[in-house]
Amino acid sequence: MKAGSVQRVVIVGGGTAGWMTAAALVKLLPHRVDVRLVESEAIGIVGVGEATLPHIRAFNERLGIREAEFMAATRATFKLGIEFNDWGAIGDSYIHPFGTFGLGGGAVDFHQYWLRLKQAGVPVPELDELSMGVQVARQARFALPSTDPTSLASTFGYAYQFDATLYAPFMRKVAEEAGAVRTEGRVVGVNQHPESGDIVSLTMESGEVIEGDLFVDCSGFVSLLLGKTLGEPFEDWSHWLPNDRAVAMPCKTATALTPLTTVTAMPAGWRWRIPLQHRTGNGYVFSTRFISEDEAAAALVAAVEGEKMADPRLLKFIAGRRRRSWVKNVVSVGLASGFLEPLESTSIYLTQIGITALIELFPEKAIADIDRDEFNRLVDLEYDRIRDFLILHYHATRRNDTPYWDYVRTMSIPESLADKLELFRKRGRVVKYREGVFLDASWIAVYLGQGVIPEGHDLRADAPPLDQVAKGMEQMKAQIRTEIAGMQGHRDYLERYCPMPAEAM
């Protein structure tokens, strides 16, 4: 390293993870680092259409990206949540919203008052009728959330659904305009220091040797630096998350341009629908223990809503993560670090978490163990909590109609998730964390949506008169309807706010 400081950052791999990392480093650490990204056009990207979480908005804003420009370039639509069909039981449907139930906040969670009414046998609106985000999504409308924290119109958030094959080039433009340098070619050699084991350089197919102080592994499932070179072990979570394949296929949009991602349970997994401005992305995530690749592809083709625009594309994966994501002078970001299936749209979020932690812990001089340890703690925490949240969707089902659903319903689960389930079943209590992506409303939506019904409630919710609580909820339901009535349709909003380029139509 130069004079004991980290200045030269080499990113191996482009795609979403690589170009997000490059853009963040050159934008947020100006005059501090020289960023060089190595990728080969001969190696494709995994992206098949991305649904995201609201956190990406803050990431884009920090990088100075204008929302309307970004959405137009990536053919993006808005996303208010995720709709789950046939998960708790065949015929069930619920939405996991990006927002709260009721007004949120308060010393006692809103759903506790709702539970009190239900347990007392008092007529009460369904909980999703008291969520602004759910109702806006169901009616395929959109408006930017209010900035007034006392307004119901401030109680929902949003993310994006966009074309991943357009997102990486967009981020590349942002990164290169800010100073990142790209090198085309394949890496044929990784050279390590004979004593420390740190990586000192890469040898390219062209013969060029690229030196660096810090290397960021964005090589995807290959995990060229962290996995193959440094040999960091991979923790396999497929006994809890058995899906190991996906087939993806775009089609022409034949139904409503909904501001949400839809995931529908299938006999051996689940199927996604992601509506973009120019097409709809579809995929079937499944386990080869219960269905063959050909059968899954045929099921997807039969289920899509419109004319297919390409043949099904197969992706292979294993759920899990590397034991550590920062080892020696290598930081892994994205799929090189781990993979959790896209059920809750966490892939780009996990990439973003790695980038954010790297920026915040970027070495002032030489790399220190304390920086590595904290980075690994943060990344591991996110993976582990998302893992539990995903397992909940499978385990909390009443379905036993296929061997797949019978397996996930009866499988053993991590103790950390078992404790959470027991707390909710007894008192409707949601475990709260200071760190982690999914907050109270997310867990509540899945618990109740899949039939995990509490036996009791928080006794503090008994304080106000019962009729007063019931009246307040009816008024809230009516107020939500009034607010939504004034919103534009989702498609109309997009055409006004961020229409895609004419050549794309």
C-alpha positions in Angstrom: 0.0 0.0 0.0 1.1 3.5 -0.6 2.6 5.1 2.4 0.4 3.1 4.7 -2.9 4.5 3.3 -5.7 3.2 1.2 -5.9 5.2 -2.0 -6.3 2.8 -5.0 -9.6 0.9 -5.0 -10.0 -1.8 -7.6 -13.5 -3.2 -8.1 -13.7 -6.6 -9.8 -17.0 -7.0 -11.7 -19.5 -4.5 -13.0 -23.2 -5.0 -13.1 -25.4 -3.5 -10.4 -23.1 -4.1 -7.4 -19.9 -3.0 -9.2 -21.3 0.2 -10.6 -23.2 1.1 -7.5 -20.0 0.7 -5.5 -17.9 2.7 -8.0 -20.5 5.6 -8.1 -20.7 5.8 -4.3 -17.0 5.8 -3.7 -16.2 8.5 -6.2 -19.2 10.6 -5.2 -18.9 10.3 -1.5 -15.2 10.1 -1.0 -14.0 12.7 -3.6 -10.2 13.4 -3.7 -9.8 10.5 -1.3 -9.7 7.4 -3.6 -8.8 6.5 -7.2 -11.4 4.0 -8.4 -10.8 1.5 -11.1 -13.4 -1.1 -12.2 -12.5 -4.2 -14.1 -15.2 -6.0 -16.1 -15.6 -8.1 -19.2 -18.4 -7.6 -21.7 -18.2 -11.3 -22.3 -19.6 -12.0 -18.8 -23.2 -11.1 -18.6 -25.1 -9.8 -15.5 -27.6 -11.8 -13.5 -30.2 -9.0 -13.5 -33.6 -10.0 -14.8 -35.6 -7.1 -13.6 -35.3 -5.6 -10.2 -37.8 -4.8 -7.5 -36.3 -2.7 -4.6 -36.9 -1.4 -1.1 -37.5 2.3 -0.2 -33.9 2.6 1.1 -32.7 3.0 -2.5 -34.2 6.4 -2.6 -31.8 7.7 0.1 -28.9 6.1 -1.8 -29.8 7.8 -5.0 -30.3 11.1 -3.3 -26.9 11.0 -1.6 -25.3 10.5 -5.0 -27.3 13.5 -6.5 -29.4 11.4 -8.8 -32.6 13.0 -10.0 -35.5 10.6 -9.5 -37.4 11.4 -12.7 -34.3 11.1 -14.8 -33.3 7.8 -13.2 -36.9 6.3 -13.6 -37.1 7.3 -17.2 -33.7 5.8 -18.1 -34.5 2.5 -16.4 -38.2 2.3 -17.5 -39.1 2.3 -13.8 -42.4 2.2 -12.1 -43.3 3.0 -8.4 -43.6 0.3 -5.9 -45.7 0.6 -2.7 -45.3 -2.9 -1.4 -45.5 -6.6 -2.2 -48.7 -8.5 -2.8 -48.7 -12.2 -1.6 -51.2 -14.6 -3.1 -51.9 -18.1 -1.9 -49.2 -18.1 0.8 -51.0 -18.7 4.1 -53.6 -20.8 2.3 -54.9 -21.1 -1.2 -57.2 -18.1 -1.9 -55.5 -15.9 0.7 -54.1 -12.5 -0.4 -52.4 -9.7 1.5 -50.0 -6.8 0.9 -46.8 -6.1 2.8 -46.8 -2.3 2.5 -44.0 0.2 2.6 -45.5 2.1 5.4 -47.5 1.8 8.6 -50.9 0.6 9.7 -52.9 3.6 11.0 -50.8 6.6 11.8 -48.0 4.5 13.3 -45.9 5.7 16.3 -47.3 6.0 19.8 -46.4 4.3 23.0 -48.7 1.4 22.0 -48.6 -0.1 18.5 -51.6 0.6 16.4 -52.3 -3.0 15.7 -52.7 -3.7 19.4 -55.9 -1.5 19.5 -57.1 -3.4 16.4 -56.4 -6.7 18.1 -58.4 -5.6 21.2 -61.5 -4.9 19.1 -61.2 -8.2 17.2 -60.8 -10.2 20.4 -63.8 -8.4 21.9 -65.9 -9.3 18.9 -66.5 -5.6 17.9 -67.0 -5.0 14.2 -63.8 -3.4 12.9 -62.3 -2.7 9.4 -59.7 -5.2 8.2 -56.2 -4.0 9.1 -55.2 -3.5 5.5 -58.1 -1.1 5.1 -56.3 1.0 7.7 -53.1 1.2 5.7 -52.7 4.1 3.3 -50.0 2.2 1.4 -52.1 -0.9 0.9 -55.1 0.9 -0.3 -53.2 3.1 -2.7 -51.6 0.0 -4.2 -54.8 -1.9 -4.5 -56.4 0.9 -6.5 -53.3 1.3 -8.7 -52.9 5.0 -7.9 -50.0 7.1 -6.9 -49.0 10.4 -5.3 -45.8 11.3 -3.5 -46.2 11.0 0.3 -47.1 14.1 2.3 -44.3 15.8 4.3 -46.8 16.5 7.1 -46.2 13.9 9.8 -49.7 14.3 11.2 -51.3 13.4 7.8 -52.3 9.9 6.8 -50.8 10.7 3.4 -47.4 10.7 5.1 -47.7 7.1 6.4 -46.6 5.3 3.3 -43.3 5.1 1.4 -42.2 3.8 -2.0 -39.5 2.1 -3.9 -38.9 1.3 -7.6 -39.3 -1.5 -10.0 -36.9 -1.1 -12.9 -35.0 -2.9 -15.7 -31.7 -4.2 -14.2 -30.1 -4.4 -17.7 -30.6 -0.6 -17.9 -29.7 0.2 -14.2 -26.1 -0.9 -14.3 -25.3 1.3 -17.5 -27.1 4.2 -15.8 -24.9 3.8 -12.7 -21.8 3.4 -14.8 -22.5 6.8 -16.4 -22.8 8.4 -13.0 -19.6 6.7 -11.8 -17.5 7.6 -14.9 -18.7 11.2 -15.0 -17.5 11.5 -11.4 -14.0 10.0 -12.1 -14.2 6.2 -12.0 -12.1 4.4 -14.6 -13.2 1.3 -16.4 -10.9 -1.5 -17.7 -12.3 -4.0 -20.1 -11.0 -7.5 -19.9 -10.9 -10.8 -18.0 -8.9 -11.4 -14.8 -6.6 -14.3 -15.3 -4.4 -14.0 -12.2 -4.8 -12.8 -8.6 -1.5 -11.9 -7.0 -1.1 -12.0 -3.2 1.6 -10.7 -0.8 3.7 -13.7 0.1 3.6 -13.0 3.9 0.3 -11.1 4.6 -1.8 -12.9 2.0 -3.3 -9.5 1.0 -4.0 -9.1 -2.7 -1.6 -6.7 -4.3 -2.5 -6.9 -8.0 -4.6 -8.5 -10.7 -3.2 -9.9 -14.0 -5.4 -9.2 -17.0 -5.8 -11.4 -20.0 -4.1 -8.6 -22.0 -1.0 -8.9 -19.7 -1.7 -5.7 -17.9 -1.1 -5.8 -14.1 -3.4 -3.7 -12.0 -2.3 -2.8 -8.5 -4.5 -1.7 -5.7 -4.7 -1.1 -1.9 -8.2 -2.2 -1.4 -10.1 -4.7 -3.6 -13.9 -4.9 -3.8 -15.2 -8.2 -5.0 -18.3 -7.6 -7.1 -17.8 -10.8 -9.2 -21.2 -12.2 -8.4 -21.7 -15.9 -7.5 -18.2 -16.6 -8.7 -16.8 -14.7 -5.7 -13.4 -14.6 -7.4 -11.5 -12.8 -4.7 -13.2 -13.6 -1.4 -14.3 -17.1 -2.2 -11.9 -18.5 -4.8 -8.7 -16.7 -3.8 -9.0 -16.2 -0.1 -11.1 -19.3 0.5 -13.7 -17.7 2.8 -16.3 -20.4 3.7 -19.9 -20.2 2.6 -22.7 -20.8 5.1 -25.4 -22.9 3.3 -28.9 -22.0 4.4 -30.8 -24.2 1.9 -32.2 -26.4 4.7 -34.3 -23.4 5.7 -34.6 -21.8 2.2 -34.7 -24.8 -0.2 -35.2 -22.9 -3.4 -32.1 -23.2 -5.7 -33.3 -22.2 -9.1 -35.3 -19.5 -10.9 -36.6 -19.2 -14.5 -37.2 -15.7 -15.7 -39.0 -14.4 -18.7 -40.3 -11.0 -19.8 -43.7 -10.5 -21.4 -45.8 -7.7 -22.8 -48.0 -6.0 -20.2 -51.6 -7.1 -20.6 -53.1 -6.0 -17.3 -52.9 -3.0 -15.0 -49.6 -1.2 -14.4 -49.7 -1.9 -10.7 -47.5 0.0 -8.2 -46.5 -3.2 -6.5 -44.7 -6.4 -7.0 -46.9 -9.6 -6.9 -45.6 -12.9 -5.7 -47.9 -15.9 -6.1 -47.3 -19.2 -4.4 -46.7 -22.1 -6.8 -46.7 -25.9 -6.2 -42.9 -25.9 -5.6 -42.0 -22.3 -5.0 -43.4 -18.9 -6.0 -43.8 -16.7 -9.1 -43.1 -13.0 -9.4 -44.7 -10.3 -11.5 -42.8 -7.0 -11.8 -44.5 -4.4 -14.0 -42.2 -1.9 -15.7 -43.1 0.9 -18.1 -42.2 -1.1 -21.2 -42.8 -4.7 -20.2 -43.6 -7.1 -17.3 -40.9 -9.2 -15.6 -41.9 -12.7 -14.6 -40.1 -15.5 -12.9 -40.6 -18.8 -11.0 -38.4 -19.4 -8.0 -38.3 -23.1 -7.1 -36.6 -26.0 -5.5 -35.2 -28.8 -7.7 -36.0 -31.2 -4.9 -39.6 -30.8 -5.8 -39.8 -29.9 -9.5 -37.6 -30.2 -12.5 -36.2 -27.2 -14.4 -38.2 -28.1 -17.5 -41.5 -28.4 -15.5 -40.9 -25.0 -13.8 -40.2 -23.3 -17.1 -43.3 -24.8 -18.6 -45.4 -23.6 -15.6 -44.0 -20.1 -15.9 -44.8 -19.9 -19.7 -48.4 -21.1 -19.0 -48.9 -18.5 -16.2 -47.7 -15.3 -17.7 -50.3 -12.7 -18.6 -49.2 -11.6 -22.0 -47.1 -12.5 -25.1 -43.6 -13.6 -24.1 -40.7 -11.4 -25.3 -38.0 -14.0 -24.7 -37.5 -17.6 -23.8 -37.2 -18.5 -20.1 -33.7 -18.0 -18.7 -32.4 -20.3 -15.9 -30.6 -19.0 -12.9 -28.9 -21.3 -10.3 -28.1 -20.3 -6.7 -27.8 -21.4 -3.1 -29.2 -19.4 -0.2 -26.6 -18.3 2.3 -23.6 -16.0 2.9 -19.9 -16.0 3.3 -18.8 -16.3 6.9 -17.1 -12.9 6.6 -17.6 -10.3 3.9 -14.4 -8.3 4.5 -11.2 -10.4 4.8 -7.7 -9.0 4.6 -7.9 -6.2 2.0 -10.9 -7.6 0.1 -14.5 -6.4 0.7 -17.2 -8.4 -1.0 -20.4 -6.6 -2.1 -23.5 -8.1 -3.6 -23.7 -11.7 -4.7 -20.0 -12.3 -4.0 -21.0 -11.9 -0.3 -24.1 -14.0 -0.3 -27.5 -14.6 -1.7 -31.1 -14.5 -0.4 -33.9 -15.2 -2.8 -35.8 -12.1 -4.1 -39.0 -12.8 -2.2 -38.8 -9.5 -0.3 -36.7 -7.6 -2.9 -33.6 -7.5 -0.7 -30.8 -8.0 -3.2 -30.0 -4.4 -4.0 -30.6 -3.5 -0.4 -27.9 -5.9 0.8 -25.6 -4.5 -1.9 -26.4 -1.0 -0.6 -25.7 -2.0 3.0 -22.3 -3.3 2.0 -21.5 -0.1 0.2 -22.8 2.2 2.9 -20.8 0.3 5.6 -17.6 0.5 3.4 -18.0 4.3 3.0 -18.6 4.8 6.7 -15.7 2.5 7.8 -13.3 3.4 5.0 -9.8 3.2 6.4 -8.2 6.5 7.3 -4.7 5.0 6.8 -4.0 1.3 6.9 -6.8 -1.2 7.1 -7.6 -2.0 10.8 -9.1 -5.1 12.3 -11.7 -2.9 14.1 -13.0 -1.7 10.7 -13.2 -5.2 9.3 -14.9 -6.6 12.4 -17.6 -3.8 12.5 -18.3 -4.2 8.7 -18.7 -7.9 9.1 -21.0 -7.5 12.1 -23.3 -5.1 10.2 -23.5 -7.2 7.1 -24.0 -10.5 9.0 -26.8 -8.9 11.1 -28.6 -7.8 8.0 -28.3 -11.2 6.3 -29.4 -13.1 9.4 -32.5 -11.0 10.1 -33.6 -11.0 6.5 -33.1 -14.8 6.5 -35.5 -15.1 9.5 -38.0 -12.9 7.8 -38.0 -15.0 4.6 -38.2 -18.2 6.5 -41.3 -16.8 8.2 -43.2 -16.6 4.9 -42.6 -20.4 4.3 -43.1 -21.7 7.8 -46.2 -19.7 8.6 -48.4 -21.5 6.2 -51.4 -23.8 6.6 -50.8 -25.4 3.2 -50.0 -29.1 2.9 -51.3 -29.6 -0.6 -47.9 -30.4 -2.1 -44.7 -32.0 -0.8 -42.9 -28.6 -1.1 -45.4 -26.7 1.1 -45.6 -29.6 3.6 -41.8 -29.6 4.0 -41.5 -25.8 4.7 -44.5 -25.9 7.0 -43.0 -28.6 9.2 -39.3 -27.9 8.9 -37.3 -26.8 12.0 -36.6 -23.1 12.1 -33.8 -20.9 13.7 -34.4 -20.3 17.4 -34.2 -16.6 16.7 -37.4 -16.9 14.5 -39.1 -19.3 16.9 -38.8 -16.8 19.7 -40.3 -14.0 17.5 -43.2 -16.2 16.5 -44.0 -17.2 20.1 -44.0 -13.6 21.3 -46.5 -12.6 18.5 -48.8 -15.5 19.1 -49.1 -14.7 22.8 -49.5 -11.0 22.9 -49.2 -9.6 19.3 -45.7 -8.3 20.3 -43.2 -7.6 17.5 -39.6 -7.8 18.4 -38.0 -4.4 17.8 -34.4 -3.7 16.7 -32.4 -0.6 16.2 -30.7 -2.2 13.2 -32.2 -4.2 10.4 -34.4 -3.5 7.4 -37.8 -4.8 8.3 -39.7 -2.9 10.9 -42.9 -3.6 12.8 -45.4 -3.2 10.0 -43.6 -5.6 7.8 -43.7 -8.4 10.4 -47.3 -7.6 11.3 -48.4 -7.8 7.6 -46.9 -11.3 7.2 -47.9 -12.6 10.6 -51.6 -11.7 10.2 -51.6 -12.1 6.4 -50.6 -15.8 6.8 -52.8 -16.6 9.7 -50.6 -16.1 12.8 -53.3 -14.7 15.1 -52.3 -13.5 18.6 -54.1 -15.0 21.6 -54.0 -11.7 23.5 -52.9 -8.0 23.2 -51.0 -5.3 25.0 -53.1 -4.5 28.0 -52.2 -0.8 27.6 -54.6 -0.8 24.6 -57.5 -1.3 27.0 -57.2 2.3 28.3 -59.5 4.2 25.9 -63.2 3.3 25.7 -64.0 0.5 23.3 -66.5 2.5 21.3 -64.1 5.4 20.9 -61.5 3.1 19.4 -64.0 1.5 17.0 -65.3 4.9 15.9 -61.8 6.2 15.3 -60.9 3.3 13.1 -64.1 3.7 11.0 -63.2 7.4 10.6 -59.7 6.5 9.6 -61.0 4.1 6.9 -63.2 6.8 5.5 -60.4 9.4 5.5 -58.1 7.0 3.6 -60.7 6.6 1.0 -61.1 10.3 0.6 -57.3 10.9 0.3 -57.0 8.2 -2.4 -59.9 9.5 -4.4 -57.9 12.6 -5.3 -54.8 10.7 -6.5 -53.9 10.0 -10.2 -53.8 6.6 -11.6 -50.3 5.0 -11.5 -49.8 4.9 -15.3 -51.0 8.5 -15.7 -48.6 9.7 -13.0 -45.7 7.9 -14.7 -46.5 9.4 -18.1 -46.5 12.9 -16.6 -43.5 12.5 -14.2 -41.0 10.2 -15.9 -42.0 9.0 -19.3 -39.6 6.6 -20.9 -37.7 7.8 -24.0 -39.7 7.8 -27.3 -37.3 5.3 -28.9 -38.2 2.8 -26.2 -41.9 2.8 -26.9 
